[in-house]
Each structure stands twice: as C-alpha cells, then as structure tokens.
Amino acid sequence: MFLVIVFFNSVNDSSVVGMIFRIASYTYGPLLGLYGFGLFMKTKTVKDQFVPLICLLSPALTLLLSENSKVLFFGYVFDNELIIINGLITFIGLLLISKPAVEETRF
C-alpha cells in the first residue's frame, strides 16, 4: 500500500483518494449508463454490436470535456461529477442506437 501511495504521489501531485476517484469516474461511468438504460428503458432494445463502441467513446468524450471545461464553461472545472457526465453520455449514446422492443422486458 505504501508503494502505491508513493507511486501516485510521484505521478500526480493531488491526493491519492482524489486520483483513484477520478480514475473510477472514467471506468464506472459507462457501467452507470448501462445500468440506467437497462433500468429505465424497458421498451427499448439496443443494437448489440455498437454497445462496446459507445462504452469506449463515452470516457474519451468525458476526457475531452474535462480537459476543455475551463474554456467551454467559463472557468468551471469538472471534478467529482465526471462519473455522472460519463454515465449520461453513455445513456444518451445507447438511446441513440436503440430501437423499440418487440415486447416489454419483465422480470
């Protein structure tokens, strides 16, 4: 654990917990979007071959938005809300590639 902390300290000058949460926001954002889509869109189905593409593009778009947020949003810098933005981008991407389901999913 000490070596991990030393490694993160040498790579990044912010706190280790903050850096771990930032990494988690990029990795768990697509999972959040997939879960939300499956939970709320029972009358829609997605084209399966495009789902991995959406889940890879979402963190890339989130990174671009995060790096340029100071310019785009008049000085505002995204921090902990990146996971929400990432999940929302995934959700919208899945909504764009979805089609109406033949029958509603029931559990």
CORWOZI-V53482 format. One line per field, one symbol per residue. phi: phi as a letter, one per 40 degrees, with the letter a starting at -180 (. if undefined). psi: psi as a letter, one per 40 degrees, with the letter a starting at -180 (. if undefined). Layout:
phi->???
psi->???
This chain:
phi->.ccccccccccbccccccccccccccccdccccccccccbbccbbbcdcccccccccdcccccccccbccccbfgcbcbcccccccccccccccccccbcccaccbb
psi->dddddddddddheiiddddddddddddedddddddddddegeeiiihdeeddddeddddddddddddeddddffehhiceedddddddddddddddeiihidihhi.
